């Protein structure tokens, strides 16, 4: 009886050590842009609409064993926006909206990653759009996998904080102030 308990304890410890060793061995550092998606949700005249950014890139580092040391710099070329219509795409590139001629890229640079438990994290950092930089934070869910992992989340922002929609568009009666940037990012392990 005692030998069986000792064997079970040894097996459990070996499995736990094996799982811990695996978590330390995998570090993610390459974004799979073909498998990833960055979209946005907003309200116009009371109707919820969705769009997406067709282009984006990231420098990232994530070690599941040390999530608090994670970091990312995420860039979105705003000319790659898809609002769902060619007219809308042209309109949001104008000076009154994103002014892509002067400010072609939106950028997020992380500063901290705080574990929330259950593979959920709070990511904080600086978001820069249209020459304005603001602190932001948002929850992210990490889903481990082999060989890739995924990160899903939603970043809420107020378009007025970044002067997105100036002049007649600065009021929020037609296009709401609240915008949600939703993302599904697939990361590959660092090259061994």
QUIBEL-V287586 format. One record per pair of residues at least 24 apart in sequence whose ideal C-beta (glycine too) atoms are under 7 Angstrom apart, sorted by the first residue. I is the first residue (numbers start at 1). J is the second residue. Records with the same first field share a line. If there is no record, write none. Layout:
I = J / J
This chain:
23 = 64 / 65
24 = 65
26 = 64 / 189
27 = 62 / 63 / 189 / 190
28 = 60 / 62 / 149 / 187 / 188 / 189 / 190
29 = 60 / 61 / 190
30 = 187 / 188
31 = 57 / 58 / 60 / 185 / 187
32 = 148 / 186 / 187 / 188
33 = 57
35 = 186
36 = 184 / 185 / 186
37 = 183 / 184
38 = 76 / 181 / 183
39 = 182
40 = 179 / 180 / 181 / 182
41 = 180 / 182
42 = 175 / 176 / 179
43 = 176
44 = 174 / 175
45 = 174
49 = 84
51 = 81 / 82 / 83 / 84
52 = 82
53 = 80 / 81
54 = 80 / 82
55 = 80
60 = 187
62 = 187
64 = 144
67 = 113 / 115 / 121
68 = 113 / 115
70 = 113
71 = 110
72 = 110
73 = 107 / 109
74 = 107 / 108
75 = 105 / 107
76 = 105 / 106
77 = 104 / 105
78 = 104 / 105 / 106
79 = 104
96 = 165 / 166 / 167 / 169
97 = 164 / 165
98 = 130 / 164
99 = 130
103 = 130 / 131
119 = 143
129 = 162 / 164
130 = 162 / 163 / 164
132 = 161 / 162 / 163
134 = 161
147 = 188 / 189
148 = 186 / 187 / 188
149 = 187
150 = 184 / 185 / 186
151 = 185 / 187
152 = 183 / 184
153 = 183
154 = 180 / 181 / 182
155 = 181
156 = 180
157 = 181
